[in-house]
Amino acid sequence: MPTKVVNILGNGDRASYWNDHPRKGMNLLCNMPPFEVDPKEVYATCMVDFKMMMALTEGSISLDRYQWVLGTRPRIWMYERSAFHMKYAPNVREFYTHVPKYAGNATNFNCGHMAVHYAAARHKADEIHMFGFDALFDFNMRSYTDVVLSSDRSQVNNYRLLNNWRPIWRDIFREFKNTKFVLHHNHDQLKVPKLDNVEVKVYDSKGLTKSQKVEDVSDISDGRGMEVPIDTTPLNRKQRRAQEALQRKVK
């Protein structure tokens, strides 16, 4: 029986390794691809954020050329905006709203998480190749999506996100123990435990800019895959008000 391979293009600096050679198998994108990818070679782009839906609704970005797999919050957005839903219904390949218990909530479950979980759970991939998932290796939260949609990239917020995101990767790899995960990067110093079903394909730094080659040694782990618990602390009043204000804004 042939091996079922799924390739997933993230938005970190090392996403460029995708172009090292043609990718065989099913291809998934995360939000906006960091470079042009032929829609005929793409199964779908995965999206989980209100922010992406708002930009698509406003027309500030366009992903019309791709099929979409949408998570929990995009489904809510579609439900509340029937005209937008009708317009883009042909683009929606499916809704994938499953959020594993170990993620805590849909906010912690980012686009990369969803794309990988979708490939493993829905498509039963034997191998999942991941490109541009730099935060698994470095304190590097740069994302191509930030070029078109601004995000809070302060150091405090980056630490908070990494503290939430990395344990979810660990648990995804654990959940799908019969799936082989191949991470493509320029070094193999993972910041999550390297399980038996995880492999790192190491490239040289050819083609990267000077800033992209720099490895930030600061981190929340000891560099040996220390397990960091997910932050499930309830929101305080100020945080709740900020979240409610954001919800009103996107409506």
C-alpha positions in Angstrom: 0.0 0.0 0.0 1.5 3.4 -1.0 2.5 5.9 1.7 0.1 8.8 2.1 2.1 12.0 2.3 0.8 15.4 3.2 3.0 18.5 2.9 2.1 21.6 5.0 3.5 25.0 4.3 3.7 27.3 7.3 4.7 30.9 7.4 8.1 31.0 9.2 11.4 31.9 7.6 12.3 28.3 6.8 9.2 27.9 4.7 11.5 28.5 1.7 12.7 24.9 2.0 9.4 24.0 0.4 10.9 25.0 -3.0 14.0 22.8 -2.5 12.3 20.2 -4.8 8.8 19.4 -6.1 6.5 18.2 -3.3 4.7 14.9 -4.0 1.5 14.2 -2.1 -1.3 16.4 -0.8 -0.4 20.0 -0.2 -2.0 22.2 2.5 -1.3 25.9 3.2 -1.7 28.0 6.4 -3.5 31.3 5.8 -1.6 33.3 3.2 1.3 31.3 1.6 4.7 33.1 1.9 5.2 32.8 -1.8 3.1 31.9 -4.8 2.0 28.3 -4.9 0.1 27.0 -7.9 -3.6 26.5 -6.8 -3.7 23.4 -8.9 -1.2 21.8 -6.6 -3.0 22.8 -3.4 -5.7 20.8 -1.7 -6.7 23.8 0.6 -5.5 26.6 2.7 -6.4 26.3 6.4 -7.7 29.2 8.5 -8.7 29.5 12.1 -8.9 33.3 13.0 -11.5 36.0 13.0 -8.7 38.3 11.8 -8.3 36.4 8.5 -12.1 36.4 8.0 -12.3 40.1 8.6 -9.5 40.8 6.0 -11.2 38.5 3.4 -14.6 40.3 4.1 -13.0 43.7 3.7 -11.2 42.6 0.6 -7.8 43.7 2.0 -6.5 40.2 1.1 -7.7 37.6 -1.4 -7.5 33.9 -1.3 -10.2 33.2 -3.9 -7.8 31.1 -6.0 -7.6 28.4 -3.2 -10.0 26.0 -1.6 -10.5 26.6 2.2 -10.6 24.4 5.3 -12.1 26.5 8.1 -11.9 26.1 11.8 -14.2 27.0 14.7 -14.1 30.8 14.5 -14.3 31.1 10.7 -17.4 28.9 10.9 -19.0 31.4 13.4 -18.0 34.2 11.1 -19.7 32.5 8.1 -22.8 31.7 10.2 -23.2 35.3 11.2 -22.6 36.8 7.7 -24.8 35.0 5.3 -23.9 37.2 2.3 -20.2 36.5 2.8 -20.9 32.8 3.3 -22.9 32.6 0.1 -20.2 34.4 -1.9 -17.4 32.1 -0.7 -19.3 28.8 -0.2 -17.7 27.4 -3.4 -14.3 28.0 -1.8 -15.1 26.1 1.4 -13.9 22.5 1.1 -15.1 21.8 4.6 -15.2 23.0 8.2 -12.9 21.3 10.6 -13.9 22.5 14.1 -12.4 19.7 16.2 -10.2 21.1 19.0 -8.5 18.4 21.1 -8.9 18.7 24.9 -5.2 19.1 25.4 -5.3 22.5 23.5 -7.5 24.0 26.2 -9.6 26.1 23.7 -9.8 27.2 20.1 -7.7 30.3 20.8 -4.7 28.2 21.7 -5.2 25.9 18.7 -3.5 27.9 15.9 -3.6 27.5 12.2 -0.5 25.3 12.0 -1.9 23.0 14.7 -5.2 22.7 12.9 -3.6 22.0 9.5 -1.4 19.2 11.0 -4.2 17.7 13.1 -6.5 17.8 10.1 -4.0 16.0 7.9 -3.5 13.3 10.5 -7.1 12.9 11.7 -9.2 13.5 8.6 -6.8 12.3 5.9 -5.0 9.6 7.9 -1.6 10.7 6.6 1.3 8.2 7.0 3.8 11.1 6.7 3.3 14.8 7.4 6.1 17.1 6.2 6.1 20.5 7.9 7.8 23.6 6.4 8.2 27.0 8.1 7.2 25.9 11.6 10.2 27.8 13.1 8.7 28.3 16.6 9.3 24.6 17.2 13.0 25.2 17.0 13.7 28.9 17.9 12.4 31.9 19.6 11.3 33.1 16.2 7.7 34.2 15.8 8.1 36.0 12.5 5.3 35.1 10.1 4.6 36.1 6.5 1.0 36.7 7.5 2.2 39.6 9.7 3.2 41.4 6.5 -0.5 41.6 5.5 -2.2 41.4 8.9 -0.6 43.1 11.9 -0.1 41.0 15.1 1.2 41.7 18.6 4.9 40.5 18.3 6.1 42.0 21.6 8.5 39.8 23.5 6.0 39.3 26.4 3.2 38.1 24.0 5.6 35.9 22.0 6.6 34.1 25.2 3.0 33.7 26.1 2.1 32.2 22.7 5.1 29.8 22.7 4.1 28.7 26.2 0.7 27.8 24.9 1.6 26.5 21.5 4.6 24.2 22.0 2.9 21.7 24.5 0.1 21.3 21.9 2.7 20.2 19.3 4.0 17.7 21.8 0.5 16.3 22.3 -0.3 16.2 18.6 2.8 14.1 18.0 1.8 11.9 20.9 -1.8 11.5 19.7 -0.8 10.3 16.2 1.9 8.0 17.2 1.6 6.0 14.0 2.1 9.1 11.8 5.6 10.1 10.9 6.2 13.9 11.3 9.1 15.3 9.2 10.1 18.8 10.2 12.2 20.8 7.7 14.6 23.2 9.3 18.2 24.5 9.4 19.1 22.7 12.7 17.7 19.9 14.7 17.4 21.4 18.2 13.7 21.0 18.8 12.2 22.8 21.8 9.7 20.0 22.4 10.4 16.3 23.2 11.7 14.5 20.1 9.4 11.4 20.0 10.1 8.3 17.9 7.7 9.4 15.2 9.4 12.8 14.7 12.2 13.4 12.3 14.1 16.6 11.4 15.5 17.1 7.9 18.3 19.6 8.2 19.2 22.0 5.4 22.0 24.5 5.1 21.4 28.2 5.2 21.7 28.9 1.5 19.1 31.3 0.2 18.2 32.8 3.6 18.7 36.5 4.4 21.2 37.5 7.2 18.4 38.0 9.7 16.8 34.7 8.9 20.1 32.8 9.5 20.4 34.2 13.1 19.3 31.6 15.7 17.9 33.3 18.8 19.3 31.5 21.8 16.8 33.0 24.2 13.9 30.6 24.9 11.4 29.4 27.4 12.9 25.9 27.5 16.3 24.5 28.2 16.9 23.5 24.6 16.2 19.8 25.4 12.5 19.8 24.9 11.4 20.7 28.4 7.7 20.3 28.7 5.9 23.5 29.5 2.3 23.3 30.8 -0.5 25.1 28.9 -1.5 28.3 30.5 -5.2 27.9 31.3 -5.4 30.7 33.8 -8.9 32.3 33.7 -9.0 35.8 32.1 -9.1 38.7 34.5 -11.7 41.5 34.1 -9.4 43.7 32.0 -8.6 40.8 29.6 -12.2 39.8 29.3 -13.1 43.4 28.4 -10.4 43.5 25.8 -11.6 40.2 24.3 -15.2 41.4 24.2 -14.1 44.7 22.5 -12.3 42.6 19.9 -15.4 40.5 19.3 -17.6 43.6 18.8 -15.0 45.0 16.4 -15.0 41.9 14.2 -18.8 41.9 14.1 
